[in-house]
Amino acid sequence: MSNFTRRLPVYLLLDCSGSMTGEPIEAVRQGIKALLSELRSDPQALETAYLSVITFESTARQITPLTELMQFKEPELKASGATAMGAALNLLIDCINKEVRKGTEGQKGDWRPLVFMLTDGSPTDTETFKQAVQSVKAAKIANIIACAAGSSADTTYLRQLTESVLMMNTLSAGDMAQFFKWVSGSIKMSSKSLDAAPGGAIELPPPPQGFVVVP
């Protein structure tokens, strides 16, 4: 029987469409840098959390495969194109099926992945999105948290995907920093509660001040 540490896979799905050009995409870059710094300073997260980045604009790409925190390199992010959110979800399913270890009779698999999706708009591939949402829900592959950033973000689509939807009013560097700090807190809280409540409902810290949980 192979012996390995059960990992907590974390997938970041980041909107890199044209509307994210300028300050928003730079704020995302700085947010990932802060996220890494926070997680690397936490022994439990350092041991269990593995991170992947999937971006979506006119297409979806996994620019960083599931990687342990100390080996993770900050990705190059550029903003352009449309918002292929459905393609991103289909790619997420493929990546989880390929990268996340499944349990066997003699060996427990990885923990259920955490997925954080950040978007400032709505899917331009709406039919693909609707089908992908059904696939994600049917497979029950992950705990998904979505963040609608800025006034143009449409929470209607995100609510179809998950009950955990945050709304932040702006794409400012300050709000983005708050979001990524909350993401790091969520990952750290999850990594600490894994053994305490295996298979239990995911626990998340309170949202940052000024953020709204969409009912």
GROMACS elastic network, one bead per residue, 0.5 to 0.9 nm:
[ bonds ]
;  ai    aj funct       b0    kb
    1   106     6  0.68777   500
    1   107     6  0.70679   500
    2   107     6  0.76043   500
    3   107     6  0.80904   500
    4     7     6  0.86778   500
    5    47     6  0.81166   500
    5    48     6  0.72709   500
    5   110     6  0.81757   500
    6    48     6  0.67590   500
    6   101     6  0.86142   500
    6   108     6  0.75543   500
    6   109     6  0.64256   500
    6   111     6  0.64810   500
    7    47     6  0.79831   500
    7    49     6  0.59413   500
    7    50     6  0.66208   500
    7   100     6  0.84595   500
    7   101     6  0.85803   500
    7   109     6  0.82154   500
    7   111     6  0.60190   500
    7   112     6  0.89173   500
    7   113     6  0.88606   500
    8    45     6  0.85028   500
    8    48     6  0.53794   500
    8    50     6  0.60647   500
    8    51     6  0.86181   500
    8   110     6  0.63552   500
    8   111     6  0.51670   500
    8   112     6  0.68718   500
    8   113     6  0.60737   500
    8   114     6  0.75102   500
    8   187     6  0.86393   500
    8   190     6  0.84406   500
    8   191     6  0.69754   500
    8   194     6  0.87623   500
    9    48     6  0.81681   500
    9    49     6  0.59215   500
    9    51     6  0.61679   500
    9    52     6  0.77903   500
    9    66     6  0.70763   500
    9    67     6  0.87686   500
    9    96     6  0.86537   500
    9    99     6  0.88306   500
    9   100     6  0.71517   500
    9   110     6  0.75128   500
    9   111     6  0.71090   500
    9   112     6  0.72427   500
    9   114     6  0.63129   500
    9   115     6  0.84393   500
   10    49     6  0.67488   500
   10    50     6  0.58774   500
   10    52     6  0.62484   500
   10    53     6  0.86473   500
   10    66     6  0.78220   500
   10   113     6  0.56524   500
   10   115     6  0.57959   500
   10   116     6  0.78246   500
   10   187     6  0.79471   500
   11    50     6  0.84767   500
   11    51     6  0.59551   500
   11    53     6  0.58578   500
   11    54     6  0.71995   500
   11    66     6  0.78227   500
   11    92     6  0.80371   500
   11    96     6  0.89699   500
   11   113     6  0.73448   500
   11   114     6  0.62862   500
   11   116     6  0.63416   500
   11   117     6  0.83173   500
   12    51     6  0.76361   500
   12    52     6  0.61886   500
   12    54     6  0.60605   500
   12    55     6  0.80888   500
   12   114     6  0.86178   500
   12   115     6  0.59799   500
   12   116     6  0.50297   500
   12   117     6  0.60306   500
   12   118     6  0.78778   500
   13    52     6  0.86601   500
   13    53     6  0.61728   500
   13    55     6  0.56920   500
   13    56     6  0.74264   500
   13    62     6  0.89520   500
   13    85     6  0.89205   500
   13    88     6  0.72558   500
   13    89     6  0.85041   500
   13    92     6  0.83441   500
   13   115     6  0.72844   500
   13   116     6  0.60625   500
   13   118     6  0.62598   500
   13   119     6  0.84857   500
   14    28     6  0.85230   500
   14    53     6  0.74037   500
   14    54     6  0.62775   500
   14    56     6  0.63640   500
   14    57     6  0.89723   500
   14   116     6  0.82814   500
   14   117     6  0.60108   500
   14   118     6  0.51646   500
   14   119     6  0.66123   500
   15    20     6  0.74433   500
   15    25     6  0.88875   500
   15    54     6  0.88704   500
   15    55     6  0.59938   500
   15    56     6  0.53090   500
   15    57     6  0.64295   500
   15    79     6  0.82590   500
   15    83     6  0.70034   500
   15    84     6  0.86686   500
   15    85     6  0.79560   500
   15   117     6  0.79188   500
   15   118     6  0.59807   500
   15   120     6  0.70789   500
   15   121     6  0.84174   500
   16    19     6  0.78702   500
   16    20     6  0.59238   500
   16    21     6  0.79333   500
   16    25     6  0.71730   500
   16    55     6  0.61922   500
   16    56     6  0.56811   500
   16    57     6  0.52547   500
   16    58     6  0.89629   500
   16    77     6  0.73187   500
   16    78     6  0.64651   500
   16    80     6  0.64046   500
   16    81     6  0.79082   500
   16    82     6  0.84804   500
   16    83     6  0.77582   500
   16   119     6  0.82442   500
   17    20     6  0.57150   500
   17    21     6  0.76127   500
   17    56     6  0.68962   500
   17    58     6  0.72086   500
   17    78     6  0.84753   500
   17    79     6  0.51708   500
   17    82     6  0.52065   500
   17    83     6  0.55952   500
   17    84     6  0.85463   500
   17   119     6  0.88551   500
   17   120     6  0.86977   500
   17   121     6  0.88404   500
   18    21     6  0.55513   500
   18    57     6  0.75469   500
   18    78     6  0.88423   500
   18    79     6  0.50885   500
   18    81     6  0.50046   500
   18    82     6  0.65896   500
   18    83     6  0.84955   500
   19    22     6  0.86028   500
   19    24     6  0.84264   500
   19    79     6  0.73887   500
   19    80     6  0.74205   500
   19    81     6  0.83630   500
   19    82     6  0.85806   500
   19   120     6  0.76023   500
   19   121     6  0.82682   500
   20    23     6  0.75879   500
   20    24     6  0.51868   500
   20    25     6  0.53741   500
   20    26     6  0.88031   500
   20    78     6  0.86781   500
   20    79     6  0.56737   500
   20    80     6  0.76537   500
   20   119     6  0.89300   500
   20   120     6  0.74437   500
   20   171     6  0.85173   500
   21    24     6  0.63220   500
   21    25     6  0.58283   500
   21    26     6  0.81997   500
   21    78     6  0.76110   500
   21    79     6  0.50715   500
   21    80     6  0.70462   500
   22    25     6  0.59270   500
   22    26     6  0.64118   500
   22    27     6  0.87369   500
   22    79     6  0.80820   500
   23    26     6  0.51150   500
   23    27     6  0.59618   500
   23    28     6  0.86681   500
   23   171     6  0.78336   500
   23   172     6  0.71640   500
   23   173     6  0.71547   500
   24    27     6  0.50211   500
   24    28     6  0.63340   500
   24    29     6  0.87988   500
   24   171     6  0.55100   500
   24   172     6  0.65317   500
   24   173     6  0.69978   500
   24   176     6  0.79790   500
   25    29     6  0.63329   500
   25    30     6  0.87557   500
   25    77     6  0.71678   500
   25    78     6  0.71362   500
   25    79     6  0.66716   500
   25   171     6  0.89947   500
   26    29     6  0.50253   500
   26    30     6  0.63137   500
   26    31     6  0.84981   500
   26    77     6  0.83806   500
   26    78     6  0.89968   500
   26   173     6  0.79619   500
   27    30     6  0.51354   500
   27    31     6  0.59923   500
   27    32     6  0.87053   500
   27   171     6  0.79654   500
   27   172     6  0.71501   500
   27   174     6  0.81330   500
   27   175     6  0.88016   500
   27   176     6  0.59988   500
   27   177     6  0.71523   500
   28    32     6  0.62432   500
   28    33     6  0.86537   500
   28    77     6  0.85305   500
   28   173     6  0.79927   500
   28   176     6  0.65213   500
   28   177     6  0.79382   500
   28   180     6  0.82872   500
   29    32     6  0.53375   500
   29    33     6  0.64363   500
   29    34     6  0.88571   500
   29    74     6  0.79589   500
   29    75     6  0.80751   500
   29    76     6  0.81928   500
   29    77     6  0.71147   500
   30    33     6  0.50440   500
   30    34     6  0.62806   500
   30    35     6  0.85765   500
   30   173     6  0.82902   500
   30   176     6  0.85945   500
   30   177     6  0.74853   500
   31    34     6  0.51307   500
   31    35     6  0.60433   500
   31    36     6  0.86541   500
   31   173     6  0.83875   500
   31   176     6  0.64354   500
   31   177     6  0.52576   500
   31   178     6  0.83759   500
   31   179     6  0.78912   500
   31   180     6  0.53400   500
   31   181     6  0.76652   500
   32    36     6  0.61753   500
   32    37     6  0.86130   500
   32    74     6  0.72183   500
   32    75     6  0.87684   500
   32   177     6  0.88681   500
   32   180     6  0.68915   500
   33    36     6  0.53165   500
   33    37     6  0.63775   500
   33    38     6  0.88146   500
   33    74     6  0.69156   500
   34    37     6  0.50634   500
   34    38     6  0.61803   500
   34    39     6  0.86573   500
   34   177     6  0.77770   500
   34   180     6  0.73290   500
   34   181     6  0.73413   500
   34   184     6  0.86774   500
   35    38     6  0.52246   500
   35    39     6  0.62043   500
   35    40     6  0.85393   500
   35   177     6  0.89285   500
   35   180     6  0.59088   500
   35   181     6  0.63431   500
   35   182     6  0.89975   500
   35   183     6  0.74704   500
   35   184     6  0.55457   500
   36    39     6  0.52372   500
   36    40     6  0.59516   500
   36    41     6  0.85824   500
   36    69     6  0.72206   500
   36    70     6  0.88278   500
   36    72     6  0.83887   500
   36    74     6  0.86036   500
   36   184     6  0.80760   500
   37    40     6  0.53150   500
   37    41     6  0.64248   500
   38    41     6  0.54366   500
   38    42     6  0.68827   500
   38   181     6  0.79075   500
   38   184     6  0.65051   500
   38   185     6  0.84074   500
   38   188     6  0.89856   500
   39    42     6  0.53046   500
   39    43     6  0.81397   500
   39    44     6  0.87971   500
   39    45     6  0.58843   500
   39    46     6  0.63528   500
   39    49     6  0.83564   500
   39    69     6  0.76751   500
   39   184     6  0.63050   500
   39   185     6  0.84916   500
   39   187     6  0.79784   500
   39   188     6  0.70658   500
   40    43     6  0.72552   500
   40    45     6  0.72122   500
   40    46     6  0.55240   500
   40    69     6  0.66621   500
   40    70     6  0.71547   500
   41    45     6  0.82906   500
   41    46     6  0.74703   500
   42    45     6  0.54257   500
   42    46     6  0.59502   500
   42    47     6  0.86526   500
   42   188     6  0.73238   500
   43    46     6  0.50028   500
   43    47     6  0.62141   500
   43    48     6  0.87916   500
   44    47     6  0.52076   500
   44    48     6  0.62980   500
   44    49     6  0.81166   500
   44   188     6  0.73467   500
   44   191     6  0.62937   500
   44   192     6  0.64904   500
   45    48     6  0.52463   500
   45    49     6  0.51383   500
   45    50     6  0.86006   500
   45    69     6  0.85675   500
   45   187     6  0.71311   500
   45   188     6  0.55631   500
   45   189     6  0.87187   500
   45   190     6  0.86173   500
   45   191     6  0.56773   500
   45   192     6  0.76821   500
   46    49     6  0.60052   500
   46    50     6  0.82822   500
   46    68     6  0.78407   500
   46    69     6  0.62777   500
   46    70     6  0.77033   500
   47    50     6  0.86730   500
   47    68     6  0.83964   500
   47    69     6  0.85159   500
   47   191     6  0.88457   500
   48    68     6  0.82849   500
   48   191     6  0.65853   500
   49    67     6  0.87365   500
   49    68     6  0.67952   500
   49    69     6  0.69456   500
   49   187     6  0.75632   500
   49   188     6  0.85201   500
   49   191     6  0.70877   500
   50    66     6  0.58581   500
   50    67     6  0.51617   500
   50    69     6  0.59618   500
   50    72     6  0.86768   500
   51    64     6  0.79923   500
   51    65     6  0.75869   500
   51    66     6  0.51458   500
   51    67     6  0.52536   500
   51    68     6  0.64115   500
   51    69     6  0.66383   500
   51    72     6  0.74214   500
   52    62     6  0.75782   500
   52    63     6  0.78722   500
   52    64     6  0.51607   500
   52    65     6  0.50386   500
   52    67     6  0.63241   500
   52    72     6  0.86302   500
   53    61     6  0.85535   500
   53    62     6  0.59239   500
   53    63     6  0.58389   500
   53    65     6  0.68927   500
   53    66     6  0.79194   500
   53    75     6  0.78855   500
   54    60     6  0.69570   500
   54    61     6  0.55743   500
   54    63     6  0.58666   500
   54    64     6  0.70137   500
   54    65     6  0.84475   500
   54    88     6  0.70564   500
   54    91     6  0.81195   500
   54    92     6  0.75786   500
   55    59     6  0.83093   500
   55    60     6  0.56644   500
   55    61     6  0.54832   500
   55    62     6  0.63987   500
   55    63     6  0.69945   500
   55    77     6  0.82695   500
   55    88     6  0.71993   500
   56    59     6  0.56236   500
   56    61     6  0.64400   500
   56    62     6  0.88279   500
   56    82     6  0.82534   500
   56    83     6  0.62945   500
   56    84     6  0.57027   500
   56    85     6  0.63813   500
   56    87     6  0.76718   500
   56    88     6  0.59233   500
   57    60     6  0.63541   500
   57    61     6  0.88810   500
   57    79     6  0.75509   500
   57    80     6  0.64331   500
   57    81     6  0.52338   500
   57    84     6  0.54852   500
   57    85     6  0.78040   500
   57    88     6  0.89478   500
   58    80     6  0.78022   500
   58    81     6  0.50029   500
   58    83     6  0.57228   500
   58    84     6  0.54019   500
   58    85     6  0.89650   500
   58   124     6  0.84988   500
   59    81     6  0.83920   500
   59    82     6  0.79680   500
   59    83     6  0.77523   500
   59    84     6  0.56539   500
   59    85     6  0.85543   500
   59    87     6  0.67600   500
   59    88     6  0.77543   500
   60    83     6  0.88907   500
   60    84     6  0.65072   500
   60    85     6  0.77156   500
   60    86     6  0.87347   500
   60    87     6  0.57295   500
   60    88     6  0.50135   500
   60    89     6  0.86896   500
   60    90     6  0.89377   500
   60    91     6  0.70656   500
   61    64     6  0.88490   500
   61    87     6  0.89029   500
   61    88     6  0.73851   500
   61    91     6  0.75019   500
   62    65     6  0.64224   500
   62    88     6  0.86949   500
   62    91     6  0.76282   500
   62    92     6  0.83382   500
   62    95     6  0.81299   500
   63    75     6  0.69722   500
   63    76     6  0.83911   500
   64    67     6  0.74457   500
   64    72     6  0.81216   500
   64    73     6  0.82042   500
   64    74     6  0.87489   500
   64    75     6  0.70275   500
   65    95     6  0.80826   500
   65    99     6  0.81963   500
   66    72     6  0.87822   500
   66    95     6  0.85766   500
   66    99     6  0.68788   500
   66   100     6  0.85630   500
   67    70     6  0.83383   500
   67    71     6  0.64737   500
   67    72     6  0.57643   500
   67    73     6  0.89578   500
   68    71     6  0.55439   500
   68    72     6  0.61625   500
   69    72     6  0.51055   500
   69    73     6  0.85977   500
   70    73     6  0.84340   500
   72    75     6  0.87968   500
   82   123     6  0.82717   500
   82   124     6  0.64860   500
   82   125     6  0.88986   500
   83    86     6  0.85524   500
   83   119     6  0.86770   500
   83   121     6  0.75328   500
   83   122     6  0.68838   500
   83   123     6  0.52355   500
   83   124     6  0.52132   500
   83   125     6  0.72747   500
   84    87     6  0.53479   500
   84    88     6  0.64304   500
   84   122     6  0.88664   500
   84   123     6  0.57758   500
   84   124     6  0.57908   500
   84   125     6  0.55043   500
   84   126     6  0.84404   500
   84   128     6  0.85689   500
   84   129     6  0.80723   500
   85    89     6  0.64316   500
   85    90     6  0.88228   500
   85   119     6  0.87450   500
   85   122     6  0.76639   500
   85   123     6  0.50447   500
   85   124     6  0.72942   500
   85   125     6  0.68326   500
   85   126     6  0.81804   500
   85   128     6  0.83153   500
   85   129     6  0.62616   500
   86    89     6  0.51776   500
   86    90     6  0.63785   500
   86    91     6  0.86458   500
   86   123     6  0.67824   500
   86   124     6  0.83601   500
   86   125     6  0.60557   500
   86   126     6  0.69499   500
   86   127     6  0.78246   500
   86   130     6  0.72136   500
   86   131     6  0.77845   500
   86   132     6  0.58022   500
   86   133     6  0.77157   500
   87    90     6  0.51155   500
   87    91     6  0.61387   500
   87    92     6  0.85383   500
   87   125     6  0.76414   500
   87   128     6  0.67618   500
   87   129     6  0.70475   500
   87   132     6  0.77388   500
   88    91     6  0.50644   500
   88    92     6  0.60776   500
   88    93     6  0.87494   500
   88   129     6  0.86692   500
   88   132     6  0.88432   500
   89    93     6  0.63418   500
   89    94     6  0.87453   500
   89   129     6  0.74494   500
   89   132     6  0.59489   500
   89   133     6  0.73858   500
   89   135     6  0.88794   500
   89   136     6  0.74942   500
   90    93     6  0.52135   500
   90    94     6  0.64594   500
   90    95     6  0.87729   500
   90   128     6  0.85553   500
   90   129     6  0.85015   500
   90   132     6  0.57773   500
   90   133     6  0.87118   500
   90   135     6  0.81330   500
   90   136     6  0.81448   500
   91    94     6  0.50424   500
   91    95     6  0.61151   500
   91    96     6  0.85930   500
   92    95     6  0.50838   500
   92    96     6  0.60831   500
   92    97     6  0.84909   500
   92   136     6  0.88947   500
   93    96     6  0.52857   500
   93    97     6  0.61329   500
   93    98     6  0.85751   500
   93   132     6  0.87834   500
   93   135     6  0.82591   500
   93   136     6  0.69906   500
   93   139     6  0.86132   500
   93   141     6  0.75644   500
   94    97     6  0.52065   500
   94    98     6  0.61656   500
   94    99     6  0.85630   500
   95    98     6  0.50696   500
   95    99     6  0.57782   500
   95   100     6  0.78854   500
   96    99     6  0.52176   500
   96   100     6  0.52478   500
   96   101     6  0.86746   500
   96   113     6  0.79994   500
   96   141     6  0.75460   500
   96   142     6  0.86627   500
   97   100     6  0.61445   500
   97   101     6  0.82479   500
   97   102     6  0.86524   500
   97   141     6  0.86005   500
   98   101     6  0.81291   500
  100   109     6  0.78173   500
  100   110     6  0.62817   500
  100   111     6  0.84826   500
  100   112     6  0.85905   500
  100   113     6  0.79840   500
  101   108     6  0.85646   500
  101   109     6  0.50350   500
  101   110     6  0.53123   500
  101   111     6  0.86280   500
  102   107     6  0.87153   500
  102   108     6  0.73032   500
  102   110     6  0.64393   500
  102   111     6  0.89649   500
  103   106     6  0.79554   500
  103   107     6  0.56893   500
  103   110     6  0.72730   500
  104   107     6  0.50373   500
  104   108     6  0.61774   500
  104   109     6  0.70792   500
  105   108     6  0.77243   500
  108   111     6  0.87802   500
  109   112     6  0.89179   500
  110   113     6  0.80504   500
  111   114     6  0.89441   500
  111   194     6  0.78846   500
  111   198     6  0.85962   500
  111   199     6  0.85561   500
  112   141     6  0.70021   500
  112   142     6  0.56059   500
  112   143     6  0.70662   500
  112   199     6  0.84225   500
  113   141     6  0.71884   500
  113   143     6  0.62564   500
  113   144     6  0.84115   500
  114   142     6  0.58249   500
  114   144     6  0.60968   500
  114   145     6  0.78117   500
  114   187     6  0.79510   500
  114   190     6  0.88683   500
  115   142     6  0.66258   500
  115   143     6  0.60507   500
  115   145     6  0.60600   500
  115   146     6  0.81149   500
  116   143     6  0.86625   500
  116   144     6  0.60486   500
  116   146     6  0.57076   500
  116   147     6  0.75473   500
  116   183     6  0.77287   500
  117   144     6  0.75483   500
  117   145     6  0.63195   500
  117   147     6  0.60882   500
  117   148     6  0.85211   500
  118   145     6  0.88105   500
  118   146     6  0.60387   500
  118   148     6  0.63038   500
  118   149     6  0.70147   500
  119   122     6  0.74229   500
  119   146     6  0.79970   500
  119   147     6  0.64705   500
  119   148     6  0.54325   500
  119   149     6  0.59041   500
  119   150     6  0.86812   500
  119   153     6  0.67078   500
  119   154     6  0.88065   500
  120   147     6  0.84475   500
  120   148     6  0.57928   500
  120   150     6  0.57868   500
  120   151     6  0.77735   500
  120   152     6  0.61182   500
  120   154     6  0.78012   500
  120   171     6  0.79328   500
  121   124     6  0.89894   500
  121   148     6  0.74730   500
  121   149     6  0.77812   500
  121   150     6  0.81981   500
  121   151     6  0.85469   500
  121   152     6  0.54237   500
  121   154     6  0.57852   500
  121   155     6  0.87030   500
  122   125     6  0.89921   500
  122   126     6  0.84627   500
  122   152     6  0.81469   500
  122   153     6  0.61702   500
  122   154     6  0.54412   500
  122   155     6  0.80417   500
  122   156     6  0.87028   500
  122   157     6  0.69197   500
  122   158     6  0.84011   500
  123   126     6  0.55268   500
  123   128     6  0.89474   500
  123   129     6  0.68547   500
  123   154     6  0.89240   500
  123   157     6  0.77929   500
  124   127     6  0.88088   500
  124   129     6  0.85575   500
  125   128     6  0.54562   500
  125   129     6  0.60488   500
  125   130     6  0.87981   500
  126   130     6  0.61780   500
  126   131     6  0.86910   500
  126   157     6  0.89869   500
  127   130     6  0.51988   500
  127   131     6  0.63580   500
  127   132     6  0.85497   500
  128   131     6  0.52477   500
  128   132     6  0.60019   500
  128   133     6  0.85792   500
  129   132     6  0.50235   500
  129   133     6  0.60784   500
  129   134     6  0.87119   500
  129   157     6  0.86129   500
  130   133     6  0.52201   500
  130   134     6  0.65440   500
  130   135     6  0.88734   500
  130   157     6  0.86150   500
  130   160     6  0.83103   500
  130   161     6  0.87969   500
  131   134     6  0.52462   500
  131   135     6  0.63950   500
  131   136     6  0.88025   500
  132   136     6  0.61041   500
  132   137     6  0.85553   500
  133   136     6  0.51132   500
  133   137     6  0.61317   500
  133   138     6  0.84754   500
  133   160     6  0.71820   500
  133   161     6  0.55855   500
  133   162     6  0.89885   500
  134   137     6  0.52070   500
  134   138     6  0.59888   500
  134   139     6  0.85302   500
  134   161     6  0.82895   500
  135   138     6  0.51389   500
  135   139     6  0.60891   500
  135   140     6  0.85230   500
  136   139     6  0.52997   500
  136   140     6  0.60792   500
  136   141     6  0.65666   500
  136   142     6  0.81370   500
  136   161     6  0.80086   500
  137   140     6  0.51453   500
  137   141     6  0.76442   500
  137   142     6  0.89417   500
  137   161     6  0.76124   500
  137   162     6  0.87358   500
  138   141     6  0.83182   500
  139   142     6  0.85646   500
  140   143     6  0.81126   500
  143   162     6  0.84473   500
  143   164     6  0.89562   500
  143   202     6  0.74348   500
  144   161     6  0.79524   500
  144   162     6  0.61731   500
  144   163     6  0.84051   500
  144   164     6  0.70161   500
  144   165     6  0.89149   500
  145   162     6  0.67209   500
  145   163     6  0.78629   500
  145   164     6  0.50256   500
  145   165     6  0.60040   500
  145   166     6  0.77958   500
  146   155     6  0.89036   500
  146   158     6  0.64833   500
  146   159     6  0.84377   500
  146   161     6  0.83803   500
  146   162     6  0.72181   500
  146   163     6  0.86929   500
  146   164     6  0.63287   500
  146   166     6  0.62404   500
  146   167     6  0.86447   500
  147   153     6  0.89147   500
  147   155     6  0.84761   500
  147   158     6  0.81998   500
  147   164     6  0.85349   500
  147   165     6  0.56659   500
  147   167     6  0.57614   500
  147   168     6  0.72815   500
  147   179     6  0.84383   500
  148   151     6  0.85027   500
  148   152     6  0.85544   500
  148   153     6  0.52153   500
  148   154     6  0.68652   500
  148   155     6  0.62661   500
  148   158     6  0.78900   500
  148   165     6  0.72945   500
  148   166     6  0.61310   500
  148   168     6  0.62660   500
  148   169     6  0.83715   500
  149   152     6  0.77261   500
  149   153     6  0.58226   500
  149   154     6  0.89881   500
  149   166     6  0.84037   500
  149   167     6  0.61281   500
  149   168     6  0.50086   500
  149   169     6  0.62328   500
  149   170     6  0.60978   500
  149   171     6  0.59602   500
  149   175     6  0.88709   500
  149   176     6  0.85311   500
  150   153     6  0.57672   500
  150   167     6  0.77472   500
  150   168     6  0.60013   500
  150   171     6  0.54870   500
  150   172     6  0.87719   500
  151   154     6  0.82276   500
  151   168     6  0.83502   500
  151   169     6  0.60371   500
  151   170     6  0.68612   500
  151   171     6  0.89080   500
  153   167     6  0.84284   500
  154   157     6  0.63946   500
  154   158     6  0.73242   500
  155   158     6  0.50019   500
  155   159     6  0.60290   500
  155   160     6  0.86992   500
  155   165     6  0.74700   500
  155   166     6  0.86375   500
  155   167     6  0.78275   500
  155   214     6  0.76867   500
  156   159     6  0.53271   500
  156   160     6  0.66895   500
  157   160     6  0.52296   500
  157   161     6  0.68620   500
  158   161     6  0.51430   500
  158   162     6  0.63399   500
  158   163     6  0.82880   500
  158   164     6  0.87240   500
  158   165     6  0.67892   500
  159   162     6  0.52167   500
  159   163     6  0.58124   500
  159   164     6  0.76459   500
  159   165     6  0.66156   500
  159   214     6  0.81681   500
  159   215     6  0.88544   500
  160   163     6  0.78237   500
  161   164     6  0.88372   500
  162   165     6  0.68111   500
  163   214     6  0.82760   500
  163   215     6  0.80229   500
  164   213     6  0.74525   500
  164   214     6  0.76609   500
  164   215     6  0.87845   500
  165   212     6  0.84841   500
  165   213     6  0.59122   500
  165   214     6  0.54948   500
  165   215     6  0.80964   500
  166   207     6  0.77390   500
  166   211     6  0.65924   500
  166   212     6  0.56815   500
  166   214     6  0.59033   500
  167   210     6  0.88942   500
  167   211     6  0.56336   500
  167   212     6  0.50708   500
  167   213     6  0.62820   500
  167   214     6  0.66126   500
  168   171     6  0.77722   500
  168   175     6  0.71193   500
  168   176     6  0.86483   500
  168   179     6  0.83853   500
  168   210     6  0.71433   500
  168   212     6  0.66779   500
  169   172     6  0.88865   500
  169   175     6  0.81093   500
  169   210     6  0.79171   500
  169   211     6  0.73268   500
  169   212     6  0.87549   500
  170   173     6  0.88340   500
  170   174     6  0.89483   500
  170   175     6  0.66189   500
  170   176     6  0.83526   500
  171   174     6  0.82160   500
  171   175     6  0.64426   500
  171   176     6  0.64082   500
  172   175     6  0.53425   500
  172   176     6  0.61662   500
  172   177     6  0.85001   500
  173   176     6  0.51069   500
  173   177     6  0.59750   500
  173   178     6  0.85681   500
  174   177     6  0.51501   500
  174   178     6  0.62961   500
  174   179     6  0.87353   500
  175   179     6  0.62076   500
  175   180     6  0.88141   500
  175   208     6  0.87889   500
  175   210     6  0.87734   500
  175   211     6  0.86942   500
  176   180     6  0.63208   500
  176   181     6  0.85243   500
  177   180     6  0.53280   500
  177   181     6  0.60958   500
  177   182     6  0.85736   500
  178   181     6  0.50905   500
  178   182     6  0.61718   500
  178   183     6  0.86656   500
  178   208     6  0.63447   500
  178   209     6  0.85492   500
  179   182     6  0.50886   500
  179   183     6  0.62479   500
  179   184     6  0.87767   500
  179   207     6  0.83646   500
  179   208     6  0.71431   500
  179   211     6  0.87833   500
  180   184     6  0.61741   500
  180   185     6  0.84901   500
  181   184     6  0.51675   500
  181   185     6  0.62244   500
  181   186     6  0.86320   500
  181   208     6  0.86992   500
  182   186     6  0.60799   500
  182   187     6  0.86389   500
  182   204     6  0.88650   500
  182   205     6  0.73497   500
  182   206     6  0.83011   500
  182   207     6  0.68549   500
  182   208     6  0.67460   500
  183   186     6  0.50029   500
  183   187     6  0.62369   500
  183   188     6  0.86135   500
  184   187     6  0.51207   500
  184   188     6  0.61226   500
  184   189     6  0.85175   500
  185   188     6  0.51055   500
  185   189     6  0.60148   500
  185   190     6  0.84617   500
  185   204     6  0.80147   500
  185   205     6  0.67997   500
  186   189     6  0.51309   500
  186   190     6  0.60495   500
  186   191     6  0.85664   500
  186   203     6  0.76294   500
  186   204     6  0.52802   500
  186   205     6  0.60001   500
  187   190     6  0.50660   500
  187   191     6  0.60684   500
  187   192     6  0.86309   500
  187   204     6  0.84625   500
  188   191     6  0.51672   500
  188   192     6  0.62915   500
  188   193     6  0.87275   500
  189   192     6  0.52807   500
  189   193     6  0.62617   500
  189   194     6  0.87811   500
  189   203     6  0.71647   500
  189   204     6  0.70113   500
  189   205     6  0.75158   500
  190   193     6  0.51846   500
  190   194     6  0.61459   500
  190   202     6  0.69869   500
  190   203     6  0.65786   500
  190   204     6  0.75384   500
  191   194     6  0.55455   500
  191   195     6  0.83205   500
  192   195     6  0.72512   500
  192   196     6  0.76558   500
  193   196     6  0.50233   500
  193   197     6  0.60193   500
  193   198     6  0.78552   500
  193   202     6  0.86750   500
  193   203     6  0.80810   500
  194   197     6  0.56505   500
  194   198     6  0.54067   500
  194   199     6  0.79738   500
  194   200     6  0.83373   500
  195   198     6  0.55129   500
  196   200     6  0.88841   500
  197   200     6  0.51676   500
  197   201     6  0.81349   500
  198   201     6  0.87440   500
  199   202     6  0.86013   500
  200   203     6  0.87468   500
  204   207     6  0.83105   500
  205   208     6  0.88242   500
  206   209     6  0.87301   500
  207   210     6  0.82588   500
  207   211     6  0.61174   500
  207   212     6  0.73611   500
  207   213     6  0.74784   500
  208   211     6  0.55514   500
  208   212     6  0.84423   500
  209   212     6  0.83432   500
  212   215     6  0.88871   500
